[in-house]
Amino acid sequence: MFNIIMRSKDKQIMTLDECRDIAKDLGISHEYLPKVLWFLHYRVGSLLYYSEVQGFEDIIICDTKVSQLLCLIVLLSL
């Protein structure tokens, strides 16, 4: 359900706070949200969430085309 609501927002990038609002509406605890995002990232592949990458901790990427562009930008900035 979380993934469906995220997709209905029709946004390419969401903030962690926006995801927390969705989670709250669905009764998902603040502590459990990172597990939901991890599952959607690594198991489902419907979004990208790099909590361990500096600068990306509060960004959830909902569009894989945007993720490719952001990765290129990061690589070029190194």
Secondary structure, DSSP 8 states (H G I E B T S, - for coil): -HHHHHHHTT-SEEEHHHHHHHHHHHT--TTTHHHHHHIIIIII-S-EE-TTSTT-TTEEE--HHHHHHHHHHHHHH-
